[in-house]
Amino acid sequence: MKVLVTGYSGFVGKHLINVLHTEYKVQLLGRKPCSFGTVFQAELDGYASYTAALNDVEVVIHCAARVHIMNDTATDPLVAFREVNTVATINLATQAAQAGVKRFIFLSSIKVNGETTTDKKAFTAFDTASPEDAYGISKAEAEQQLIALGKQTGMEVVIVRPPLIYGEGVKANFAALLSLVGKGLPLPFRAIKNNKRSLVSVYNLVDLIKLCIDHPKAANQIFLVSDDNDISTAEMVALMAKVQGKRNFALPLPLWCFNLAGKLLNKSDVVDRLTGSLQLDISHTKQTLSWQPPYSVEHGFKLAAKK
């Protein structure tokens, strides 16, 4: 089977093609060279032609995206996100359908569901989309247009919505916190023990994506994915210390201090990511695909801490 992968130079893409190239004929669509598979160099936008890259391809796995940016400097972030995450996605998918591609797997985001489940039920695959930022909106719009395209053309569409993804090579906030814990610095997170957050290791995510390539029941489904082991911020910091062989110097700063700081600094959204909950109910994924995450949270944390 010939599989086309976009976003192969990104965090998820690198792990994905490392697994897929041993079992599938992998073609890659993007700008950077790669030692796995055949690379078709092209911009991912609303105008480029992908005819050569899609030749004889049965499955497209679309991982490329303009990722969520904490301090976005774009004049209009929504326009910038839409250009890549919505318009370019639909351009590729439309050409894929025309080329006879059987299945289009879209790596979306749990931000399509929303930002928090604090004092709410866990997100499910059947919730009404409720994105709150430009990134989430662009992903939600891409999902809606992909589903419509699938109905019009018969191309099977599979949508996967992960939460925070971690593992070897992870960057951004997870890597920064991991580094602080590894330095043995006293961090004020011990009292944040009643929230719950779903995470997914890149190894569990790749395992699910691989399963979706040809599983008959994956067709035209939306799947939430996680490690199926939600943890609090305090538990996360403690595990980060454990896998790095460090003592956990977390301090029990009361939650009201975080909430007050968030209000005073107009950073309540940042504080909620530390103190609030974001849980995914992946029962639909497990039941539909007879799937269980094969790797533990500790396994992923150990590899994320790998130097």
Secondary structure, DSSP 8 states (H G I E B T S, - for coil): -EEEEESTTSHHHHHHHHHHTTTSEEEEEESS--SSSEEEE---SSS---TTTTTT--EEEE-------TT---SSHHHHHIIIIIIIHHHHHHHHHHTT-SEEEEE--GGGT-S--TTS--B-TTS-----SHHHHHHHHHHHHHHHHHHHH--EEEEEE--EEESTT--HHHHHHHHHHHTT---S-TT--S--B-EEEHHHHHHHHHHHTT-GGGTTEEEE---S--B-HHHHHHHHHHHTT---------HHHHHHHHHHTT-HHHHHHHHS-B-B--HHHHHHHT----S-HHHHHHHHT--
